Amino acid sequence: MMMHGMGEPMRGPMAGGVQHGDASFQDDMRLVHAMLFDHDKIKRTVVNLPDGIRTVTESEDPQVARAIKSHVASMEKRLGEGRIFNLFSPTLPVLFENKDKISTVVETTEKGSIVTQTSSDAKVVAALQAHAVEVSELARDGMAAMMRNAMASMRSAAR
């Protein structure tokens, strides 16, 4: 189940596309929700590299900047440990299945994080670049983007 609003579990079809179960899932969801609700305070740029991506995600708001840094650190750890955190993303399963083919460098800034991820595998590079687009849409549109992703995920599952 996905957490919704005041810590209430989300039920019904929206909950089905979320993969979770480990002890840190709720902490990670709180960070995601905080960033989705404050998405208008996030500035994100993505540069596609021949072998991956370089993203800069920052905020002038100190609380949002802390959330960005915490989220990036948690996701880097999850990827390294193979503990997927998937909120309706078609690219994350590819990335987690190929985690050993990804090199990640995280630079923490005062306002957020710079992440460079590269791979020598063309399929992984394509997934890294597609995932960067997904995250940029979330930063730009907040909950509306997450709802679009959820609906697309449900349509795909129904086929």
Salt bridges, closest charged atoms under 4 A:
ASP22 OD2 - ARG78 NH1 2.66
ASP22 OD1 - ARG83 NH1 3.16
ASP27 OD1 - ARG30 NH2 2.79
ASP28 OD2 - ARG78 NE 2.59
ASP38 OD1 - LYS41 NZ 3.79
GLU60 OE2 - LYS111 NZ 2.78
ASP61 OD2 - LYS41 NZ 3.38
GLU81 OE1 - ARG83 NE 2.61
ASP100 OD1 - LYS99 NZ 3.28
ASP121 OD2 - LYS101 NZ 3.13
GLU134 OE1 - HIS131 ND1 3.08
ASP141 OD2 - ARG140 NH2 2.92
ASP141 OD2 - ARG148 NH2 2.71
